[in-house]
C-alpha cells in the first residue's frame, strides 16, 4: 500500500521540483532633469521614477535608487506621462477622397493600421480611444497590441459607429443603387440601436460611438443638424450603460449637442457650434467636450489636395467661424475638456501639433497637457492606470528636449518613449 502511495505522489513531486521559480519583476529607475506632474499641476526637478515590472513604484526628486536597479539616465530632458488621444481612427489615413471610398477596402485598412499605431506610439501617445472603425479591424488591432504581436498604444475601441439612415455614417450624395458589402453602421429607432450596441459589445467594443448629428466629411447637406431623436439618444445611453460602457457622441450642432448631453453621454466630440444651453448642460452633467481643432486646420489647408468635394470644404469653413468663440465660452464656464484630434483625417503621428492651437485658444500649457493626461484618463475611466506618473500606474513615460511649460511645441518632437516599463523608442 505504501509503495502505491509513493508512486501516486511521485508525478506531483517531480513536477514541483522541475517547475522554475517565478523571476522577480525587472526593476528600473528613470532619471531626468525635470518631470511634469499634471496630476498635481507642478514640475519635479531632478526627477527619479522607480519602476518594477510594468508599474511605477515611486516618484520624487533625487530618490535613492535601490541596489540592483537598472538606471536609465536621460539627462537634461523633461519627462511626462505617456500622452492620451481620446479621438483617433487608427484604421484610417488621409487619401484621395474618391479613392478611399471606392478603390480601397477594409483589407487595406487592416494592412495599414499597424503602421498608424506605431507612428502614434512613437509620437508619445501611449494610450488612445479609437472611436470608430469598420469591420472590427480596430478590435483585431487592439488585441494584437495587447498580445505583444505589434507595437502600438493601449487602445479602447468603439468598433462600428451608430448612424441614422442618411446620416454622417451612411453613404450620401450618390446613386441609390450603390451598395457596399460591409457590416452596416445604420440603425434607426430604439430597437435597431439596442441591437447594434449589443452586437458591438459582443464583438469587443470598449466604448460606443453615436453619430448624434451631421458631420463635415460626409455629403449630407447640414454640418450640425441632429440625426437622432431624444428618445433614441436616451436609449443608446441606457443600453450602453447596461453593458458597463460609455457613449461618445459625434455632434457639431447645438441641438444635437444638447440632446446628447441630456441623454447622458460621457463626451461630445467636436462640439464647435455649442451654444449657451449646451455649455450650461455640459457643466451641469460633467460632460467632456473633445475639441479637435488641429484636424479642422488640416482639412482647410490640405482638403483640396486630397479631393474633398466643395460641400465638405464649405462646411469646414463654416465651422471655423464659430469654434474658437464657442469653445472659449465653454472653457470660461468651467466645462471639462479632453484631448482628441480625429487622427486618421490627418496623418498619424502629428497628434501633438494640436497643443499649439489649444494654447493659442487660451489654455495654459499645463492645462493643455492635463487635457491629454489626467482629463483624458478620467473620461476613459482609466485614471487608476494611465495619465499620471504615480505609484500603481503603468510605467508609460515620454521625454522631450526643453520645457513644454515654456514652449508647448516641444511636445511635437518626442525623443524617448516607454510603455509599461519597456523602452519602445530609445
NORJO-V764751 format. One record per backbone hydrogen bond with DSSP energy under -0.5 kcal/mol. CO is the residue of the C=O (numbers start at 0). NH is the residue of the N-H. Records with the same first field share a line. If there is no record, write none. Layout:
# NORJO-V764751
CO: NH + NH
This chain:
# NORJO-V764751
0: 4
1: 5
2: 6
3: 7
4: 8
5: 9
6: 10
8: 12
9: 13
10: 14
11: 15
12: 16
13: 17
14: 18
25: 52
26: 69
27: 50
28: 30 + 71
29: 48
30: 73
31: 46
32: 45
33: 78
34: 36 + 43
35: 37
36: 39 + 40 + 41
41: 36
42: 44
43: 34
45: 61
46: 31
47: 49 + 59
48: 29
49: 56 + 57
50: 27
51: 54
53: 394
54: 51
55: 391
57: 49
59: 47 + 61
63: 65
65: 68
69: 28
70: 72
71: 30 + 73
74: 32 + 76
75: 401
76: 33 + 78
77: 399
78: 35
79: 397
82: 125 + 126
83: 85
84: 128
86: 340 + 341 + 342
87: 130
88: 91
95: 99
96: 100
97: 101
98: 102 + 103
104: 108
105: 109
106: 110
107: 111
108: 112
109: 113
111: 115
112: 116
113: 117
114: 118
115: 119
116: 120
117: 121
118: 122
119: 124
120: 123
123: 82 + 125
125: 153
126: 84
127: 129 + 155
128: 87 + 130
129: 131 + 157
133: 136
135: 139
136: 140
137: 141
138: 142
139: 143
140: 144
141: 145
142: 146
143: 147 + 148 + 149
144: 147
153: 127
155: 129
156: 205 + 206
158: 132
160: 162
161: 210
162: 186
163: 166
166: 169
169: 171
174: 177
179: 181
184: 162
187: 191
188: 192
189: 193
190: 194
191: 195
192: 196
193: 197
194: 198
195: 199
196: 200
197: 201
198: 202
199: 203 + 204
200: 203
207: 209 + 247
208: 161
209: 211 + 249
211: 226 + 227
213: 251
215: 217
223: 255
224: 213
228: 232
229: 233
230: 234
231: 235
232: 236
233: 237
234: 238
235: 239
236: 240
237: 241
238: 242
239: 242 + 244
240: 243
245: 207
246: 248 + 265 + 266
247: 209 + 249
248: 250 + 268
249: 211 + 212
250: 270
251: 272
252: 256
253: 257
254: 258
255: 259
256: 260
257: 261
258: 262
259: 263 + 264
260: 263
265: 287
266: 248 + 268
267: 289
268: 250 + 270
270: 273
274: 278
275: 279
276: 280
277: 281
278: 282
279: 283
280: 284
281: 285 + 286
286: 335
287: 267
288: 290 + 337
289: 269 + 291
290: 292
291: 295
292: 296
293: 297
294: 298
295: 299
296: 300
297: 301
298: 302
301: 305
302: 307
303: 306
305: 96
308: 311 + 312
309: 313
310: 314
311: 315
312: 316
313: 317
314: 318
315: 319
316: 320
317: 320
318: 321 + 322
321: 325
322: 326
323: 327
324: 328
325: 329
326: 330
327: 331
328: 332
329: 334
330: 333
335: 288
337: 339
338: 85
341: 344
342: 88
345: 343
346: 349
349: 352
350: 353
351: 354
352: 355 + 356
353: 357
354: 358
355: 359
356: 360
357: 361 + 362
358: 361
363: 367
364: 368
365: 369
366: 370
367: 371
369: 372 + 374 + 375
370: 338
371: 83
372: 376
373: 377
374: 378
375: 379
376: 380 + 381
377: 380
381: 384 + 385
384: 393
387: 389
389: 392
392: 55
393: 395
394: 396 + 420
395: 81
396: 417
397: 79
398: 414 + 415
399: 77
401: 403
402: 405 + 406
406: 409
407: 410
408: 411
409: 412
412: 400
415: 398
416: 423 + 424
417: 396
418: 421
421: 418 + 423
424: 416
